[in-house]
Amino acid sequence: MSALSDFQRKKILNLFENLYDLNKDGVIEKCDFDNAVEKISTLHHWKNNDEAFKKAQETVNEIWEGLRIRADKNKDGKITKEEWTKMWEECIKDVVDGKKFPEWQQKYMEFMFYANDTSGDGFIDRDEYTAIYRLFGFSQDDVNICFDKISQGLPKNMLSKEDFEELWREYFVAEDENAKGNFLFGRQSH
């Protein structure tokens, strides 16, 4: 497998447009990550001088740096859709071949789990999932459909970190359009 399928490409671009390029300028930059921390801090009620905010900012800086090194081929501080797609083509091939996601992606997955788990109980429930994805601009209808799909069959319809990690992996590698992981970051437009 050397190229993304059309379905994988659509999912990768959905992620680019809906969760990474927060200011909608067509590229991913450091400011998009700073914006994400600001949004998430409102849910957690963090102030800029709170230790949790500082730790989140530090983590996001590490994630951005790892992404920039891996994807920003022309070193202009901006990741285009083409650079993003090429990077994911390589990452997905590695994962399919049995390797792990790059460290920055693992950190981002953990950060997003922590961001979703606003109660700190080690699980993501419907209200927590709804709060974060509504904050990122998803419709209530989309959030409800997606949470129903990703939590199907889980005890109390709550996602553990292991469940979240499996859904995260499945999002990137699944070819089956009905795979639960495909609904982690919103529905794909058909």
C-alpha positions as CSV (number, residue, x, y, z in Angstrom):
1,M,0.0,0.0,0.0
2,S,1.7,3.2,-1.1
3,A,-1.2,5.5,-1.7
4,L,-4.2,6.4,0.3
5,S,-7.6,5.1,-0.9
6,D,-10.2,7.7,-1.9
7,F,-12.0,7.0,1.4
8,Q,-8.8,7.4,3.5
9,R,-8.0,10.6,1.6
10,K,-11.5,11.9,2.4
11,K,-11.1,11.1,6.1
12,I,-7.6,12.7,6.2
13,L,-8.9,15.9,4.6
14,N,-11.9,15.9,6.9
15,L,-9.5,15.9,9.8
16,F,-7.4,18.7,8.3
17,E,-10.4,20.9,7.7
18,N,-12.5,20.2,10.8
19,L,-10.0,19.7,13.7
20,Y,-6.6,21.0,12.6
21,D,-7.1,24.1,10.4
22,L,-9.1,25.9,13.0
23,N,-8.8,29.4,11.5
24,K,-9.9,27.9,8.1
25,D,-7.1,29.6,6.1
26,G,-6.2,26.4,4.2
27,V,-3.0,25.5,6.0
28,I,-2.1,24.1,9.5
29,E,0.1,26.4,11.5
30,K,1.2,26.8,15.1
31,C,-1.6,29.3,15.7
32,D,-4.2,26.5,14.9
33,F,-2.8,24.5,17.8
34,D,-2.7,27.6,20.1
35,N,-6.4,28.1,19.1
36,A,-7.2,24.5,20.1
37,V,-5.7,25.0,23.5
38,E,-7.7,28.2,24.0
39,K,-10.9,26.4,23.1
40,I,-10.2,23.4,25.3
41,S,-9.2,25.6,28.2
42,T,-12.7,27.1,28.2
43,L,-14.2,23.6,28.8
44,H,-11.7,22.9,31.6
45,H,-12.0,26.4,33.1
46,W,-8.2,26.8,32.9
47,K,-6.7,30.3,33.2
48,N,-3.5,31.1,31.3
49,N,-1.4,30.9,34.4
50,D,-2.9,27.6,35.6
51,E,-0.5,24.7,35.7
52,A,-2.9,22.5,33.6
53,F,-3.0,25.3,30.9
54,K,0.7,25.5,30.8
55,K,1.1,21.7,30.6
56,A,-1.5,21.6,27.8
57,Q,0.4,24.4,25.9
58,E,3.7,22.6,26.3
59,T,2.2,19.3,25.0
60,V,0.6,21.1,22.1
61,N,4.0,22.7,21.3
62,E,5.6,19.3,21.2
63,I,2.8,18.0,19.0
64,W,3.2,20.9,16.6
65,E,6.9,20.5,16.4
66,G,6.7,16.8,15.7
67,L,4.0,17.4,13.0
68,R,6.1,20.3,11.5
69,I,9.2,18.2,11.3
70,R,7.4,15.3,9.7
71,A,5.1,17.1,7.3
72,D,6.4,20.6,6.5
73,K,8.6,19.6,3.6
74,N,9.4,23.1,2.4
75,K,9.9,24.4,6.0
76,D,7.7,27.4,5.7
77,G,5.9,26.9,9.0
78,K,2.7,25.9,7.2
79,I,1.4,22.5,6.4
80,T,-0.6,22.4,3.2
81,K,-3.2,19.8,2.3
82,E,-0.7,18.2,-0.1
83,E,2.0,18.0,2.7
84,W,-0.6,16.6,5.1
85,T,-1.9,14.0,2.7
86,K,1.6,12.8,1.8
87,M,2.6,12.6,5.5
88,W,-0.5,10.5,6.3
89,E,0.2,8.3,3.3
90,E,3.5,7.4,4.9
91,C,2.1,7.1,8.4
92,I,-0.8,4.9,7.5
93,K,1.5,2.6,5.5
94,D,3.7,2.3,8.6
95,V,0.7,1.5,10.8
96,V,-0.6,-1.1,8.4
97,D,2.9,-2.6,8.3
98,G,2.7,-3.1,12.1
99,K,4.6,0.1,13.3
100,K,3.1,2.7,15.6
101,F,1.9,6.1,14.8
102,P,4.6,8.8,15.0
103,E,5.2,10.1,18.6
104,W,3.6,13.5,17.9
105,Q,0.4,11.7,16.8
106,Q,0.4,9.4,19.9
107,K,0.8,12.5,22.0
108,Y,-2.1,14.2,20.2
109,M,-4.3,11.2,20.7
110,E,-3.6,11.3,24.4
111,F,-4.1,15.0,24.5
112,M,-7.4,14.8,22.8
113,F,-8.5,12.0,25.2
114,Y,-7.5,14.2,28.1
115,A,-9.3,17.2,26.5
116,N,-12.5,15.2,26.1
117,D,-12.4,13.7,29.6
118,T,-13.3,16.9,31.3
119,S,-14.4,15.1,34.5
120,G,-11.0,13.4,34.8
121,D,-12.7,10.0,35.5
122,G,-10.8,8.2,32.8
123,F,-13.8,7.9,30.5
124,I,-15.5,10.0,27.8
125,D,-19.3,10.2,28.1
126,R,-21.8,11.7,25.8
127,D,-21.8,15.1,27.5
128,E,-18.0,15.4,27.4
129,Y,-17.8,14.3,23.7
130,T,-20.7,16.7,22.8
131,A,-19.0,19.6,24.6
132,I,-15.7,19.3,22.8
133,Y,-17.0,18.6,19.3
134,R,-19.7,21.4,19.6
135,L,-16.8,23.7,20.6
136,F,-15.0,22.7,17.4
137,G,-18.1,23.6,15.3
138,F,-19.8,20.2,14.8
139,S,-23.6,20.2,14.7
140,Q,-25.6,18.6,17.5
141,D,-27.1,16.1,15.1
142,D,-23.6,15.0,13.9
143,V,-22.3,14.7,17.5
144,N,-25.3,12.5,18.5
145,I,-25.0,10.2,15.5
146,C,-21.2,9.9,15.9
147,F,-21.3,9.3,19.7
148,D,-24.0,6.6,19.3
149,K,-21.8,4.9,16.7
150,I,-18.5,5.1,18.6
151,S,-19.9,4.1,21.9
152,Q,-22.1,1.2,20.6
153,G,-21.6,-1.9,22.7
154,L,-19.5,-0.2,25.4
155,P,-20.4,-0.4,29.1
156,K,-22.5,2.6,30.0
157,N,-21.8,4.0,26.5
158,M,-18.5,5.5,27.8
159,L,-15.1,5.4,26.1
160,S,-12.1,4.4,28.0
161,K,-8.6,5.6,26.8
162,E,-8.1,2.1,25.2
163,D,-11.4,2.4,23.3
164,F,-10.5,5.9,22.2
165,E,-7.0,4.8,21.0
166,E,-8.6,1.9,19.1
167,L,-11.1,4.2,17.4
168,W,-8.3,6.7,16.6
169,R,-6.3,4.0,14.9
170,E,-9.3,2.6,13.1
171,Y,-10.1,6.1,11.8
172,F,-6.9,6.3,9.8
173,V,-6.6,2.7,8.6
174,A,-10.2,1.4,8.1
175,E,-11.5,0.9,4.6
176,D,-14.9,-0.2,5.8
177,E,-17.1,3.0,5.7
178,N,-19.2,1.6,8.6
179,A,-16.2,1.0,11.0
180,K,-16.9,2.7,14.3
181,G,-13.6,4.6,14.2
182,N,-14.7,6.5,11.1
183,F,-17.2,8.4,13.3
184,L,-14.7,9.6,15.9
185,F,-14.2,13.0,14.2
186,G,-17.6,13.6,12.7
187,R,-19.4,12.0,9.8
188,Q,-17.8,11.9,6.4
189,S,-19.6,13.8,3.7
190,H,-20.6,11.5,0.9
